[in-house]
Amino acid sequence: MFATLNLSESEDTNLTSADTQMLLERHRPIKIGIISVLGAMITLGNIAVIMVISSSVSGWSRNSRYFLLSLTGADSAFGLIITPLNLCVSLAKDYSEGPDSLCHIVAFFNATIYSTCMYTLATISLERYIAVFYPLKYSSLMTRRRTLFLIAFAWCFPPFLLVPISFPNGIIEVHFSTASLVCNPSYSTNVVYTLTLTCLIFFPCSIIMTCANLRLWFAAKRQRVKMRAQHLGRHNRPDVASRVLVPVMTVYYTCWTPCMAAIIYNAISGNRVPEWMEFLVVWLPTSNGFLNCIFYFWINRSFRRKFCLLFQRLCLTLCPDLATALGCTASSQPVVWDNNNTFQERCSSVSSTCTLITLASDTPF
């Protein structure tokens, strides 16, 4: 996604290029502000998630917490690594400068964290699928060793695939993009390698997530129809499966598909998309690090209750007067959980799976 100026162009074309560069320079503060706000949102959201899942949450097994911690780590890297690295490069890099070693390193970290996030989402969908469709075999299928192996694979396999990007004068070129303010590989310089990456990262993860969540969605629909036929459910019961599974997949494809399409387009045609479209498709996957906090954690009722409890304790510790004014009170009584709800929560790993089992519950998710 890098465009070099043709020195043999006419004077009018050179004037147009100069105007374009001035426009890019004018847009740079706006883009830096957007990136900074996005990084802050991702960091704060995942700090809250880490606070909760580092302690015990009702209904979340040990394996589930491992997978969710892995997802939180990948999402946190968006705010703690991706955003600061690219902001530093965008502030220090001049438009006239070409590729360098720093750009290769930054591009390697960008691609690695993006890929790790996709692999982690795929492993969560796989674990969720096994938890619902093979509950009696779950302990034997998802042992602690296999869980850690899947997590290690999600973190170690992407660097192995993407390590050629980190070498200057390697198999693919890397340039600083004036539109997206990141160091992007020039995918057209090695079409075979680019298509290989998409076939080994994006498409397998998308297939696993789509198949697993579709099976879960159809199972929830069949269960809902069956319960209606037996008059076990209320007619006004919300369609919780669609309320959770559909947004999860919609957000995934909305965040990742445009970026992958732009990569394939650049690799095949050698052209890049317009300025703001490039900025959007490059940074849109990063926003998935914040949206995951909502769809994989905040929708879960156990997570919300535990967060409120920790927030009250924190307020009472740091600002007791303010906490009292806000109505926060210390309570030594343990949280009482409904037995039916506890069983339903334990049957799954994350909120979107819990809803498949809680269709008979009187209290919506």
Summary of the structure (lengths in Angstrom):
residues: 365
radius of gyration: 23.5
end to end distance: 43.8
largest distance: 78.5
contacts: 1149
relative contact order: 0.13
helix: 74%
strand: 2%
